Structures are given as structure tokens and as C-alpha cells.
């Protein structure tokens, strides 16, 4: 029977949901969790044997490159620099293995890399034909005061891939603008409409429409789950095609696209390379977990998977693109 290795934390609910599904189907090989790193005595990527070998006092785990791997192995943020250095040093061979293995990895650490910088991410999304809301990043109070209006038309959100709460900008934020000098913020035009999360799983798309009274539906669901409603919808073919093109160029076999639909215009807010799909499954039987499970099992059996015949590549290189801009200064 084909097996799937899972790289991810046992304290992560998304990882746990997939582990449970793989276990119940009998397709779980093993779990490599970053929380276990203190118990690891040796980590070796044996390129000749094409195995990643993790040795502890109790056991030894060998992950062959030929097997299928689901990756949610995230870098942890430790309280002290010494702990961070210890973790980064210990897990470096794992990151290298996930990046360079000849096996099938969903997804590799570098896949969808532009998401780590939202301003760059928006530029990349635009290159694939997505509509992106007006936005700007600043560290200056004067710039924020000049551009922002306090009538509910702007929101503030994080710049990096770390999860933050999107909030509507109001006059009370004026008193915090001096902190921009120490912590730059991204301000984005608020698009009024219903939100859609579209999961791309291989060549298949699952779109879920989200109705929430607040701009951050995740935070709203935490406070009042019944106030958030979700339902399956059919996404337009041209939107799915753009998502597929993006996934192909960025080596994403699984990705979560966030949209806001306003007057039939699909505004793209993000392409998440490691989406927490379990959150959406708690609002209805949308079949996301089942699709992921089927996809992983089929690839672990060695079935050929090729996106290239379904897409039109629009690969984007930001540094080359920057060189084309006239009067560019650094």
C-alpha cells in the first residue's frame, strides 16, 4: 500500500486533520514534527541512498525520496536567539531535503515564495492577470494621513506571510501612526463584497463563498461562529485558469486563493502556499480533505502528474522586471 509522509507540527490543527485522514485510510507512513527536534540525535540527507534519516534515542526514521510528502514544516519562532539558532541548525537538513528531494513534495519550502512579502506578492499576482486592490506600505505618519480616509474604505493588514488581523482604519488609528517608524504597515482599499476561498488541489478547484459581518472572517468566526456562513460555489473558468497558471509557475500542488467579489469582479487578496483548509471544513462538508487525500494517495502510487499541458506559463522574475522600469532609483 502506498504511503505518505507528513512534515508538520502535531499541535497544528490542519496537520492533525490530514494525519487523521491518512491514518484512517491506512496511508500514513510517519509524521516528522518540528516539536520533536530536541529528541533528534542526528539528521542526515543521504544523497546516495536517496533517504532522509532522522535518528533519536528510541528509533530511526528513513524517508525515501520516492515517496509522497505533505509539507507544513514551518520555521518556529523561539523566545531566545540561542534556541532559534539550535532549532535552525538542527532542522537545516530537513529543509534542504524538502527543497531538493527528487520525490513528490506538496509543497516545497520555496513554492509560492512571493507570499512572504505582500507588496511583492501583489505585483506577482497582477502579472498573472488577477485584480489586486489599491494598496501602499509606509513608515511615515505624513504619508498615511495624506492617503487614508476614515470612512471605512481602507483596512490595515500585515506585510509578511505571518497571520495578522485585518482591521478597518478609523480615526482612533491616527494616534498610533507615530509607531509606523518602528513597524511599517500595509494599507489596502477595502473591497465591499462577499469573500471566496478557492483551494487548488492539483488540477481541481473547490470554491467556498463566505459571508461575514466583519472584514476578517476568521477573527469573526472565533468570536461568533454562527455569524459566519459558507457555501460551495462554482468559480468562473477564467479565474480557475489564472489560479492554475500561478500554481504551475510557482510549483504549488496545493494552494488557497482569497478573493473578494464586488460587482462580479474577482479581487485577489492572497495566494496562500500553505492554507489551513481545516477551518473551512468546520463550516460544511466541502470535500477539501477528501480531495487532498485522494491527490496525495494517487501521487504516492507513482501516477504521473503533469500540469504543463493545462496551463499557459507567465513566469515572473521581479529583478528582471525592475530593470525594465525607467528612472528607477535605489
C-alpha positions as CSV (number, residue, x, y, z in Angstrom):
1,X,0.0,0.0,0.0
2,X,1.2,3.5,-0.9
3,X,2.3,5.7,2.0
4,X,2.5,9.5,2.6
5,X,5.0,11.2,5.0
6,X,3.7,14.3,6.8
7,X,6.1,17.0,7.8
8,X,4.3,19.3,10.2
9,X,3.6,20.1,13.8
10,X,1.3,17.8,15.8
11,X,0.0,20.9,17.6
12,X,-1.2,22.3,14.2
13,X,-4.9,21.6,13.7
14,X,-4.5,21.5,9.9
15,X,-1.7,18.9,10.1
16,X,-3.7,16.9,12.6
17,X,-6.7,16.7,10.3
18,X,-4.6,15.4,7.5
19,X,-2.8,12.9,9.8
20,X,-6.2,11.6,11.0
21,X,-7.5,11.2,7.4
22,X,-4.3,9.4,6.3
23,X,-4.3,7.1,9.3
24,X,-8.0,6.1,8.8
25,X,-7.3,5.3,5.2
26,X,-4.1,3.3,6.1
27,X,-1.9,5.6,4.0
28,X,0.1,7.4,6.7
29,X,3.8,6.5,6.7
30,X,5.1,8.7,9.5
31,X,5.0,12.2,11.0
32,X,8.1,14.4,11.2
33,X,7.2,17.1,13.7
34,X,9.4,20.2,14.5
35,X,8.4,19.9,18.1
36,X,10.4,16.7,18.4
37,X,13.7,18.2,17.3
38,X,15.2,18.1,20.8
39,X,14.9,14.4,20.8
40,X,16.8,14.0,17.5
41,X,20.4,13.0,17.8
42,X,21.3,13.0,14.1
43,X,19.7,14.2,10.9
44,X,21.3,13.2,7.6
45,X,20.2,13.6,4.0
46,X,21.9,10.6,2.4
47,X,22.0,11.5,-1.3
48,X,23.5,8.2,-2.4
49,X,20.7,6.2,-0.8
50,X,18.2,9.0,-1.5
51,X,16.9,8.9,2.0
52,X,16.5,11.5,4.8
53,X,17.5,9.7,8.0
54,X,16.4,11.1,11.4
55,X,17.9,9.2,14.4
56,X,16.7,9.6,18.0
57,X,17.4,7.5,21.1
58,X,14.2,5.5,20.6
59,X,14.1,5.0,16.9
60,X,15.3,5.8,13.4
61,X,13.1,7.2,10.6
62,X,14.1,6.9,7.0
63,X,12.2,9.0,4.5
64,X,12.8,7.8,0.9
65,X,12.8,10.4,-1.9
66,X,10.5,8.3,-4.0
67,X,7.6,8.6,-1.5
68,X,5.0,11.4,-1.4
69,X,5.4,14.1,1.2
70,X,2.9,16.6,2.5
71,X,4.8,19.6,3.9
72,X,3.7,22.0,6.6
73,X,7.1,22.0,8.3
74,X,7.3,25.7,9.4
75,X,10.2,27.5,11.0
76,X,9.4,28.2,14.6
77,X,10.0,31.5,16.4
78,X,11.7,30.8,19.7
79,X,11.9,33.1,22.7
80,X,15.7,33.3,22.7
81,X,18.3,33.7,19.9
82,X,20.2,30.6,21.2
83,X,17.0,28.4,21.0
84,X,16.4,29.8,17.5
85,X,19.9,29.0,16.4
86,X,19.7,25.5,17.8
87,X,16.4,24.8,16.0
88,X,17.5,26.3,12.7
89,X,20.8,24.4,12.8
90,X,19.2,21.1,13.7
91,X,16.5,21.3,11.1
92,X,18.5,22.7,8.2
93,X,19.0,19.2,6.6
94,X,15.2,18.7,6.6
95,X,14.6,22.0,4.8
96,X,17.3,21.0,2.3
97,X,15.7,17.6,1.8
98,X,12.2,19.1,1.3
99,X,13.7,21.6,-1.2
100,X,15.9,19.3,-3.2
101,X,14.4,15.8,-3.0
102,X,13.6,14.1,-6.2
103,X,10.4,12.8,-4.6
104,X,6.9,14.4,-4.8
105,X,6.6,17.2,-2.2
106,X,3.4,19.1,-1.5
107,X,4.6,21.9,-1.3
108,X,8.4,22.6,-1.3
109,X,9.6,25.3,1.1
110,X,10.3,27.8,-1.8
111,X,6.9,27.3,-3.5
112,X,4.8,30.4,-3.6
113,X,7.8,32.4,-2.2
114,X,6.4,35.9,-3.0
115,X,3.8,35.5,-0.3
116,X,6.5,36.3,2.3
117,X,6.3,39.9,1.1
118,X,2.8,41.2,0.5
119,X,3.9,44.2,-1.7
120,X,5.9,41.8,-4.0
121,X,3.1,39.2,-3.8
122,X,0.6,41.7,-5.2
123,X,2.9,42.6,-8.0
124,X,3.3,38.9,-8.9
125,X,-0.5,38.3,-8.7
126,X,-1.1,41.3,-11.1
127,X,1.3,39.7,-13.5
128,X,-1.0,36.7,-13.7
129,X,-3.9,38.8,-14.6
130,X,-5.5,39.0,-11.1
131,X,-7.2,42.2,-10.0
132,X,-5.5,43.5,-6.9
133,X,-6.9,46.3,-4.6
134,X,-5.1,49.6,-4.4
135,X,-2.6,49.5,-1.6
136,X,0.5,51.1,-0.2
137,X,3.2,50.5,2.5
138,X,4.6,53.3,4.6
139,X,6.8,54.0,7.6
140,X,5.8,57.7,7.7
141,X,2.9,59.3,9.5
142,X,2.5,62.1,6.9
143,X,2.1,59.6,4.1
144,X,-0.6,57.7,6.0
145,X,-2.5,60.8,6.9
146,X,-2.3,62.1,3.3
147,X,-3.7,58.9,1.6
148,X,-6.1,57.5,4.2
149,X,-9.8,58.4,4.7
150,X,-11.6,57.4,7.8
151,X,-14.9,56.4,6.3
152,X,-14.5,52.6,6.3
153,X,-12.8,52.5,2.8
154,X,-9.4,51.4,4.0
155,X,-8.1,48.4,6.0
156,X,-4.7,47.7,7.6
157,X,-3.0,44.3,7.5
158,X,0.4,42.6,7.8
159,X,3.1,42.9,5.3
160,X,4.6,39.4,5.7
161,X,3.2,35.8,5.5
162,X,2.6,35.7,9.2
163,X,-1.1,35.8,10.0
164,X,-2.5,39.1,11.3
165,X,-6.0,40.5,11.8
166,X,-7.3,42.8,9.1
167,X,-9.0,45.9,10.6
168,X,-10.9,48.8,9.2
169,X,-8.9,52.1,9.6
170,X,-10.7,54.7,11.7
171,X,-9.7,58.0,13.4
172,X,-8.5,56.2,16.5
173,X,-5.6,54.8,14.4
174,X,-4.3,58.4,14.0
175,X,-2.9,58.2,17.5
176,X,-0.8,55.2,16.6
177,X,0.7,56.5,13.3
178,X,3.9,57.5,15.1
179,X,4.7,53.8,15.6
180,X,4.9,53.4,11.8
181,X,8.5,54.5,12.1
182,X,9.2,51.3,14.0
183,X,6.7,48.9,12.4
184,X,5.7,49.6,8.8
185,X,2.1,48.8,7.8
186,X,0.3,47.9,4.7
187,X,-2.9,49.8,3.9
188,X,-5.3,48.4,1.4
189,X,-8.5,49.7,-0.2
190,X,-11.4,47.9,1.3
191,X,-13.3,45.9,-1.3
192,X,-17.0,45.6,-0.3
193,X,-18.4,42.2,-1.4
194,X,-18.5,38.6,-0.4
195,X,-15.3,36.7,0.1
196,X,-14.3,33.5,-1.6
197,X,-11.7,31.0,-0.7
198,X,-10.6,28.9,-3.7
199,X,-8.5,25.8,-3.0
200,X,-6.5,24.5,-5.9
201,X,-5.7,20.8,-5.4
202,X,-3.7,19.6,-8.4
203,X,-6.0,20.5,-11.3
204,X,-9.2,20.7,-9.2
205,X,-10.7,23.8,-7.7
206,X,-13.0,24.0,-4.7
207,X,-14.5,27.4,-4.1
208,X,-16.3,28.4,-1.0
209,X,-18.3,31.7,-0.6
210,X,-18.0,33.4,2.8
211,X,-20.5,35.8,4.3
212,X,-19.2,37.7,7.4
213,X,-20.2,41.0,9.0
214,X,-16.5,41.9,9.6
215,X,-13.6,42.2,7.2
216,X,-11.6,39.4,8.9
217,X,-13.9,36.4,8.8
218,X,-11.5,34.2,10.7
219,X,-11.5,36.5,13.7
220,X,-15.3,36.9,13.4
221,X,-15.7,33.2,13.4
222,X,-13.6,32.9,16.5
223,X,-15.8,35.4,18.4
224,X,-19.2,34.4,16.9
225,X,-19.1,31.2,14.7
226,X,-22.8,31.4,13.9
227,X,-22.4,34.9,12.3
228,X,-20.2,33.5,9.5
229,X,-21.8,31.5,6.7
230,X,-20.2,29.4,4.0
231,X,-21.4,27.6,0.9
232,X,-19.9,25.9,-2.1
233,X,-20.0,27.8,-5.4
234,X,-18.7,27.4,-8.9
235,X,-15.8,29.8,-9.7
236,X,-15.6,31.3,-13.2
237,X,-13.4,29.3,-15.6
238,X,-11.1,32.3,-16.3
239,X,-10.4,32.6,-12.5
240,X,-9.6,28.9,-12.2
241,X,-7.3,29.2,-15.2
242,X,-5.4,32.1,-13.7
243,X,-5.1,30.1,-10.4
244,X,-3.8,27.1,-12.3
245,X,-1.2,29.2,-14.2
246,X,0.0,30.7,-10.9
247,X,0.3,27.3,-9.3
248,X,2.2,25.8,-12.2
249,X,4.8,28.6,-12.3
250,X,5.2,28.6,-8.6
251,X,5.4,24.8,-8.1
252,X,2.2,24.7,-6.0
253,X,0.3,21.5,-6.0
254,X,-2.0,22.8,-3.2
255,X,-2.8,26.5,-2.7
256,X,-5.5,28.7,-1.2
257,X,-6.6,31.8,-3.1
258,X,-8.5,34.5,-1.3
259,X,-10.9,36.7,-3.3
260,X,-13.5,39.4,-2.7
261,X,-16.2,39.5,-5.3
262,X,-17.6,43.0,-5.9
263,X,-20.0,43.6,-8.8
264,X,-18.8,40.4,-10.5
265,X,-15.2,41.5,-10.3
266,X,-12.9,39.0,-8.5
267,X,-10.3,40.9,-6.5
268,X,-7.4,38.7,-5.4
269,X,-6.1,39.3,-1.9
270,X,-3.6,36.4,-1.5
271,X,-2.4,33.1,-2.8
272,X,-1.5,31.1,0.4
273,X,1.0,28.3,-0.3
274,X,0.2,26.5,3.0
275,X,-3.6,27.0,3.6
276,X,-5.3,26.0,6.8
277,X,-8.1,24.1,5.0
278,X,-9.5,22.5,8.2
279,X,-11.0,25.9,9.2
280,X,-13.4,25.8,6.2
281,X,-14.2,22.1,6.7
282,X,-15.7,23.1,10.1
283,X,-18.4,25.1,8.3
284,X,-19.6,22.4,6.0
285,X,-18.7,19.1,4.1
286,X,-16.9,20.8,1.3
287,X,-14.7,17.8,0.5
288,X,-11.4,19.6,0.7
289,X,-9.8,17.0,3.0
290,X,-11.0,14.1,0.8
291,X,-9.6,15.8,-2.4
292,X,-6.2,16.3,-0.8
293,X,-6.2,12.7,0.5
294,X,-7.1,11.4,-3.0
295,X,-4.4,13.6,-4.6
296,X,-1.7,12.5,-2.2
297,X,-2.5,8.8,-2.4
298,X,-2.6,8.9,-6.2
299,X,0.8,10.6,-6.5
300,X,2.3,8.3,-3.8
301,X,1.4,5.4,-6.1
302,X,3.6,6.8,-8.7
303,X,0.9,8.1,-11.1
304,X,2.1,10.7,-13.5
305,X,1.1,14.3,-12.6
306,X,1.7,17.0,-15.2
307,X,0.2,20.4,-15.1
308,X,2.1,21.8,-18.1
309,X,-0.5,20.8,-20.8
310,X,-3.2,22.6,-18.9
311,X,-1.5,26.0,-18.4
312,X,0.0,29.0,-20.2
313,X,3.1,30.0,-18.3
314,X,3.6,33.6,-17.4
315,X,6.6,33.2,-15.2
316,X,7.7,36.4,-13.5
317,X,11.2,37.4,-12.3
318,X,11.0,40.6,-10.2
319,X,14.6,41.7,-10.5
320,X,14.5,41.4,-14.3
321,X,11.1,43.2,-14.3
322,X,12.6,46.0,-12.1
323,X,15.3,46.6,-14.6
324,X,12.7,47.4,-17.2
325,X,11.3,50.3,-15.2
326,X,12.6,53.7,-16.4
327,X,14.1,56.1,-13.9
328,X,14.3,53.5,-11.2
329,X,16.4,54.7,-8.2
330,X,17.6,52.8,-5.2
